[in-house]
Amino acid sequence: MRRTATRLADGRELIYYDLHDGAPRAAPAPDRRPLDPVTSAPEVRRDPLLGDSVVIAAHRQARTYHPPPDACPLCPSRPGSPSEIPAADYDVAVFENRFPSLAGDAGRCEVVCFTPDHDASFADLDEERAALVVAAWTDRTAELSRLPSVAQVFCFENRGREIGVTLGHPHGQIYAYPFVTPRTERMLASAAAHHRRTGGGNLFDATVAAERADGRRIVLDTDHWTAFVPYAAHWPYEVHLYPRRRVPDLPALDDAARTALPQVYLELLRRFDRIFEEEEGAVRTPYISAWHQAPVRHPHRSEFALHLELFTVRRAPGKLKFLAGSESGMSVFINDVPPEAAAARLREVATT
């Protein structure tokens, strides 16, 4: 992998990740757009009843919203059509978000462009390009974790208008939070309670072991990774992916697990696209792909388990799972698809 850092016209950082090692890129193409310096100032507020952190980011109301393909800000720049990426081509590119939810002492937000092909999807990548994205996630996790204001790094992808995506180009994001997220806090609390109750057991290890022993919800089981639909899945189709050897974050993966990850991850994404294929023809299933990593400086960091949570809001052909009264008002999920049925379906649509 070759890494080349530069700056955009307003001072934001841009990093090119190229597939092959070698001499650095020729001087990166300059960003000639007349951009004003970024002055966003998101505010983090604490909910006194729930103890949750809420980010107030009013400037995001002006962010780019479903531009036409010839004005896509994530495509390579072309004559007369400059974008966020000044180069005429790239493999993978990462840059600071122009409309960040988190900035300055309140964290950092980055955009990860998986490919210059506007009409592609992560599932269309070959294993080499997917491995480059994993390398970029890993590099950015390590780099952002060193910032004194960052408490947790979150790599994720939202795909599909149904999810709320406003840019169709294949891309993901990285949030570097200045606090430990509420979901992670709940996991750590459950893990601590399990540790006390069992005299030292690890909850993540026990969960994966229980799913492998049961077998009904296993989707993939390889030498280095295990994927399953969780026993109490919140979403109609939801898969959790764990490395066989527990590690706290992406930089801690060993070479074998890192090498095997692109093939496993691509297989899961391609199966998601086949879930409703028989009823709807070729479709791209909307999904959220979320990498859960340990907080950077938490005292029990080593007890956390890196894992992926991949899920879709589509529950049936042409039907979406909306977060209505029970889910949004009381945080009690009601799932219409039994996890065992979801796992069976995801095994049926395996690549042949």
LINSULNOR-V401986 format. One line per field, one symbol per residue. ss: DSSP state (H for helix, E for strand, L for the rest). psi: psi as a letter, one per 40 degrees, with the letter a starting at -180 (. if undefined). A space follows every 10 residues. Layout:
BEGIN
ss = ???
psi = ???
END
This chain:
BEGIN
ss = LEEEEEELLL LLEEEEEELL LLLLLLLLLL LLLLLLLLLL LLEEEELLLL LLEEEELHHH HHLLLLLLHH HLLLLELELL ELLLELLLLL LEEEEELLLL LLLHHHLEEE EEELLLLLLL LHHHLLHHHH HHHHHHHHHH HHHHHLLLLL LEEEEEEEEL HHHLLLLLLL EEEEEEELLL LHHHHHHHHH HHHHHHHHLL LLHHHHHHHH HHHHLLLEEE ELLLEEEELL LLLLLLEEEE EEELLLLLLH HHLLHHHHHH HHHHHHHHHH HHHHLLHHHH LLLLLLEEEE EELLLLLLLL HHHLLLEEEE EELEEELLEE LLLLHHHHHH LLLLLLLLHH HHHHHHHHLL LL
psi = hhhhiaiide eiihhhhidi iaiiiihihi heighiihei gihhihhddd eihhhhgdee deihhgiide eheeiiiihe giaehdieii chihihhdgi dhibeeaihi hhhdiehdea ideeiidddd dddddddddd dddddehdeh dihhhihhhi dddehehehh iaihhhieih iddddddddd dddddddefe ihdddddddd ddddddehdi hadeihhihi dfhdidhhhh hiidhhidid deiidddddd dddddddddd ddeededdde ahihhiihhh hhiiidfidf deeihhihhh iiehdihehi higaddddde fhihhehhdd ddddddddfi h.
END
